[in-house]
Amino acid sequence: MKYFAATLLFAAGAFVATAQPTFAADSMQSSMTMPKCASSDSIVGVNMTTKMYMTQAQMKMKMAGMSQSQMHATMTKNNIKMMCKSKADAMGAKMMKPPM
């Protein structure tokens, strides 16, 4: 149960990480900064504790229905950092597998 809760919270935080920069700027401007990545490099949300990241599609599913304050709280609690996928891969982070 603890793993499931952590995964859910990570997923919620990751959604904000991979959202379009304009969405992120509007919704999380004061608390989160979006990295500037190459056009071929996507933005992912990395759980810095578990070194797992989520794609934009995974995050959208997990964050559906959350308010901006809930998203921010989730990201803060779970140590989620937004970064380019290439940087996440370079630091050894692995993509979270979709639920079956």
C-alpha positions in Angstrom: 0.0 0.0 0.0 2.9 2.4 0.8 4.4 1.8 -2.6 1.1 2.4 -4.3 0.5 5.6 -2.5 4.1 6.8 -3.3 3.6 5.8 -7.0 0.3 7.7 -7.2 1.8 10.8 -5.6 4.8 10.6 -7.9 2.5 10.3 -10.9 0.5 13.3 -9.8 3.6 15.4 -9.5 5.0 14.2 -12.8 2.0 15.4 -14.7 2.8 19.0 -13.9 6.4 18.3 -15.0 5.5 17.3 -18.5 2.8 19.8 -19.2 3.3 22.4 -21.9 5.5 25.3 -20.7 2.6 27.7 -21.0 0.4 25.6 -18.8 3.1 25.2 -16.3 3.9 28.9 -16.3 0.2 29.7 -15.7 -0.4 27.1 -13.0 2.9 26.7 -11.1 4.7 29.9 -11.9 5.6 30.8 -8.4 6.6 27.4 -7.2 8.0 25.4 -10.2 10.4 26.3 -13.0 10.2 24.4 -16.2 13.4 23.5 -17.8 14.2 24.5 -21.4 14.8 21.4 -23.5 15.6 20.8 -27.1 12.5 20.3 -29.3 13.3 16.6 -29.5 13.7 16.2 -25.8 10.6 15.9 -23.7 10.1 17.2 -20.1 9.6 14.6 -17.5 8.9 14.6 -13.7 11.6 12.8 -11.8 11.1 11.5 -8.3 14.5 12.3 -6.9 14.2 9.7 -4.1 13.3 6.7 -6.3 15.0 7.9 -9.5 11.8 7.1 -11.5 10.2 9.4 -14.0 6.8 9.7 -15.7 5.8 10.8 -19.2 3.3 13.5 -19.9 0.6 10.9 -20.7 1.2 9.0 -17.5 1.0 12.2 -15.5 -2.2 13.4 -17.1 -3.9 10.2 -16.1 -2.7 10.4 -12.5 -3.3 14.1 -12.0 -6.8 14.3 -13.5 -9.1 16.2 -11.2 -6.4 17.7 -9.0 -6.3 21.3 -8.2 -3.1 23.3 -8.6 -2.5 23.4 -4.9 -2.9 19.6 -4.7 -0.4 19.1 -7.6 2.1 21.4 -5.9 1.7 19.7 -2.5 2.1 16.3 -4.1 5.3 17.3 -6.0 6.8 18.9 -2.9 6.0 15.9 -0.7 7.4 13.4 -3.1 10.5 15.4 -4.1 9.5 15.7 -7.8 11.8 17.7 -10.0 11.1 18.7 -13.6 13.9 18.1 -16.1 14.7 17.1 -19.7 14.4 13.4 -20.4 18.0 13.3 -21.6 19.2 14.7 -18.2 17.0 12.2 -16.3 18.5 9.3 -18.4 22.0 10.6 -17.8 21.5 10.6 -14.0 20.3 7.0 -14.2 16.5 7.6 -13.7 14.2 4.9 -15.2 10.8 5.4 -16.7 7.9 4.3 -14.5 6.0 1.4 -16.0 2.4 1.9 -16.8 -0.1 0.1 -14.7 -1.5 -3.1 -16.2 
